[in-house]
Amino acid sequence: MSDRSKPLSTHALYNSTPSSRQTVKFLTAATIGAFFLVSSGFTITGTVLLLILSTPILVLFSPVLVPAVTVLVLAAAGLFFSATCVVGAVAALSWLYRYMTGNQPAGAEQLDFAKDKIVEMAKEMKEKATQELY
């Protein structure tokens, strides 16, 4: 019985050990992970040191920097809003041109349906008004 169990346990042990390919993969991943961990440590250390060194300069120039940043942000927001309005106007004019030329742009059926409903409702109101007068 011990003769049968020995080859079985050796076979099971052989299957559970990693292959050389898996070992190389693990070592490569561990090396890359360690490199990125060390790099992130250097980055955070450099960032904190730079912040510590630049804080006095930022405090001294804040009366100038804060209004300048405020003006730049407001100017950028105004330009972005203006550009957005131009794009919207061009899109609306393009849609209107296609609608007027009969190309049926997206939503034209809904607009025609709403127009027909409004005309129908106006006729009904006109009829009611004329009936109440007479």
Order of alpha helices (4+ residues) and beta strands (2+ residues): alpha-alpha-alpha
